[in-house]
Amino acid sequence: MKKLFISQPMKDKTNDEIERARERAIREATEYLGEPVEIIDSFFKDAPHDAKPLWFIAESIRLMADADLIYFAKGWKDARGCMIERECAVQYGVPILEPDY
């Protein structure tokens, strides 16, 4: 089973909006691979209340190290954290799944 990391914009999104985008990512990655995926949980619901943006990107990059595939959700090009995750994926050769929206 492949491990999936989901890169998605989260700023100004509700938990429900984030969860719906993640469900779509899981569905599309499963269809793309033809097998179920194991999700790397990068939705930090229990983050420290005073966590700064660099804390979130540092945690995300740490988790990306275990990914077999990274899914870039709609709007990633407008989110600096997603752009940094994308650059890391490219530089380190992690396969990318970016659906055509």
Residue pairs with C-beta under 8 A, 6 or more apart in sequence:
1 35
1 36
1 37
1 38
2 29
2 33
2 35
2 37
2 38
2 68
2 69
3 37
3 38
3 39
3 40
3 66
3 67
3 68
3 69
4 25
4 26
4 29
4 37
4 38
4 39
4 40
4 67
4 68
4 69
4 70
4 71
5 40
5 42
5 60
5 63
5 64
5 66
5 67
5 69
5 70
5 71
5 85
5 94
6 21
6 22
6 25
6 26
6 39
6 40
6 42
6 70
6 71
6 73
7 42
7 60
7 70
7 71
7 72
7 73
7 76
7 81
7 82
7 85
7 86
8 18
8 21
8 22
8 25
8 72
8 73
8 74
8 75
8 76
8 79
8 82
9 73
9 75
9 76
9 78
9 79
9 81
9 82
10 18
10 43
10 79
10 81
11 79
13 21
15 45
18 43
19 43
21 73
21 74
22 39
22 43
22 73
24 73
25 71
25 73
26 37
26 39
28 71
28 97
28 99
29 37
29 69
29 71
29 97
30 36
30 37
32 97
33 69
37 69
40 63
40 64
40 66
40 67
41 63
42 59
42 60
42 63
44 51
44 56
44 59
47 55
47 56
47 59
48 55
53 80
53 81
56 81
57 81
57 84
57 85
60 81
60 85
61 84
61 85
61 88
64 70
64 85
64 88
64 89
64 94
67 94
68 94
68 95
69 94
69 95
69 96
69 97
70 85
70 86
70 89
70 94
70 95
70 96
70 97
71 97
71 98
71 99
72 82
72 85
72 86
72 96
72 97
72 98
73 82
74 99
74 101
75 82
76 82
76 83
76 86
76 98
77 83
86 96
88 94
89 95
89 96
90 96
